[in-house]
Amino acid sequence: MTIVAGIVCEYNPFHHGHMLQINKLRQEKGAEAIVCAMSGWFMQRGEPAVVVKERRSRMALACGADLVIELPALYATRSAHWFALGGVSLLAAAGVTHLAFGAESDALRDMQATAQRLAFPDTAYQDGLRRFLSAGLPYAEAQTKALNYGEHQSFVPTLPNDRLALAYLRVIAEMKLPLEPLLIPREGSAYWETALPDEISLPASASAIRRKLEQTALLSDVAAYIPQAALPYLADTPLLFSRDAAPLQLALLRRASLDSLRALPDMTEGLEYRVQDAAGRAENLNQFYALVKTRRYTFTRLQRMTAHLLIDYRESHAAYLREGAPYLRVLGANETGRQLLHRINKTPILPLITRTSQMKALTRHNPHAANAWEVERRAAAMYSLLSGSDYTRGNPEYFLSSIMV
């Protein structure tokens, strides 16, 4: 059986840990092709991409990926479940046979059993979830406690990559997708680690690489942690960090009405009042987060919220989220990737987009695609404004094209 491995990713930026995963898929799992569903302008935690998606796509292609497709901002900037649903549905439509993902744990069978409970919840889990949410716990913590509520004992994710792995497996179960999971245990720095490892041989986290670049703006300081083939795409280009968007985000928070705040995704339980009050008192965005953050309203949730405000992503845009990705938009491909695209195009599950003109035609009659494209264009417009590069000359969605190498 031909193994076409799929990866849901951000590559923000691409580093040795990512290349290690791709190499293992080739050498240990026998993957003949690798497809990446990659976030575009903004990331799952609400941060802007450190470099534009065109360069991150080239990094992936230079380091072993065959086909890079875009995870729309509609999914890429949401919580783990929606992020996973968008990415997994995209990869399934691209003809992937195996879903590859990293995790801190290697207990795949236990994860799959828990994913089944989340996909098809039993009474004990539902009762526990209601109880812990009513007690004011954040959703992730309430879910963790509910999984072991009563007599049940399930795998409990406590680390970010384990939670994402569980989200992927849950989507496979819910959507009844014929995807075989390939768990690649994480090596090197933890996902959230913000310091570069002392041993250069150990993969650094993307968070640590971004932090170092933000501190020094010197590519030489992180070059040892990035594959040589990827390095040129981080050079001679503006780098964008959360701090660059912060003043504009605080300005938008200060001018936002309660109704405009209520229109944002996940703005529940009267959070808009807390947000509006803090925005008027905070002197900067970090202080705003400190004023609003509670055990219930985590930093990541608030960071996503300010990203949604920035790109004008409203809850109304999420009307079709449960259907999965609305189109398969190609960011880049090599020869193997082009062969995959030819195969996909023979019996397409989703509309295949390689040119902006195709997107314009699709959105005239497909409301889900129109919603996703509207959010994507707004994300691109705000990113280009903040980047201080040639992209400020207009919305880059209208002049970027698929990369063929």
C-alpha positions, 0 to 999 in steps of 0.5 A: 500500500502506498503511504501518503502521509499528512501533517497539520503544521504551522512551520513558524518557522521550520526547524530541525524538529520538523525535518526530523519528523519528515525524515522519520516518515520517509525512512521509518514509516515508508511514506512515498509522499508528504502533504502539509496542511499549513497555517497562513498569516496567523497562528493557532495561538493568535500570533502573526506568522514570523514570515509570510506563508510563501517563504514558509511553504518554500522552507517545507518544500526545500526540506522534504514536503511534496505538497503544501496546502493552506489551512484557512484562517477560519480554522487556523486561528481557532481552538484545538478542535477546530484547528484539527478539524480544518487540517484533518478534513483538508488532508483527507480531501488531498488523498492522504492515507496516514495522519502524522503528528507529534506528541509528548506521549507515545500511548496511541491506543490509550489516546484513541480510546479517549478520542472515541469517548470525546467523539461519542460522549457517554453520560459520565463524561457529559455529567462531569464536563457540565459539573466542572464547567459550572465550577468555573474551570477553563474548558481544557481543564474541565474536559481533563477532569471529566474524562476521569469522572466517576469510574472511568479512567481515560488517557488525560492530555496535559501537554499541548501536543498531546491535546492536539494529537487527541483532537486529531484522533477525535476528528478522525473518529467523528468524521469516520475518516479512513486515516491511519494515525502515525504518532511520532514522539517529540524529541528535543525542546518542549512545545512551549519552551522559550529558551534555545537548548544548550546542546545544538544537536537537540531540536529547538522549539519554534517558540524559542527560535522566534523569541531569540529572533525577536530579541536580537534580529540576528539570523546567525543566533538561530541558524544552528537550529534551522535546516540549511535548506530552510535558512535562505527563506528567513534571510533578507525579509522582515520578521513579524512578531506579536509585539508588532501587532499589539498597539493596533490591537489595543487601539481596536479593543479601546474603540470596540463596542460591546456589540462588536465584542459579542460578535467575536468567537468564544465571547461568552459569559459576559466576557465582553464587559471584562474586556471593555473595562480592561481595554480602557485601563491597560497601558499596553496589550500585555497589561490588558491580558494580565487584567483579563486573564483568569483560570477560566480565560487563559492567555491563549484564549485572549490572544486568539480573541485579539487576533480575531478582533484584528482580522475582523473574524466574527462568530457569524463566519463560523456558521459552516465550521463543522462541515470541514475545510471548504476548498483545497488551496495549493501553496506549493508543490514539487514534482511528486506533489504535482502528481498528487494534484493530478490524481486529486483533480480526477475525482475532487472531494473539494474544489482545487484552487491554484489561482485567485480567479478560481477562488473568486468564481467559487465564492460566488456560489459557495457560502462556506468558501465565501466566509473562509475567503473573506477572513483570509483576505482580511488576515492578509490585509492586516498582515501586510500592513504590519509587515513593513515589506513589499507586501504593504503595496496591496493585499498579497492574496491577489498577487501570490501564486502557487509555488511549483519547484 
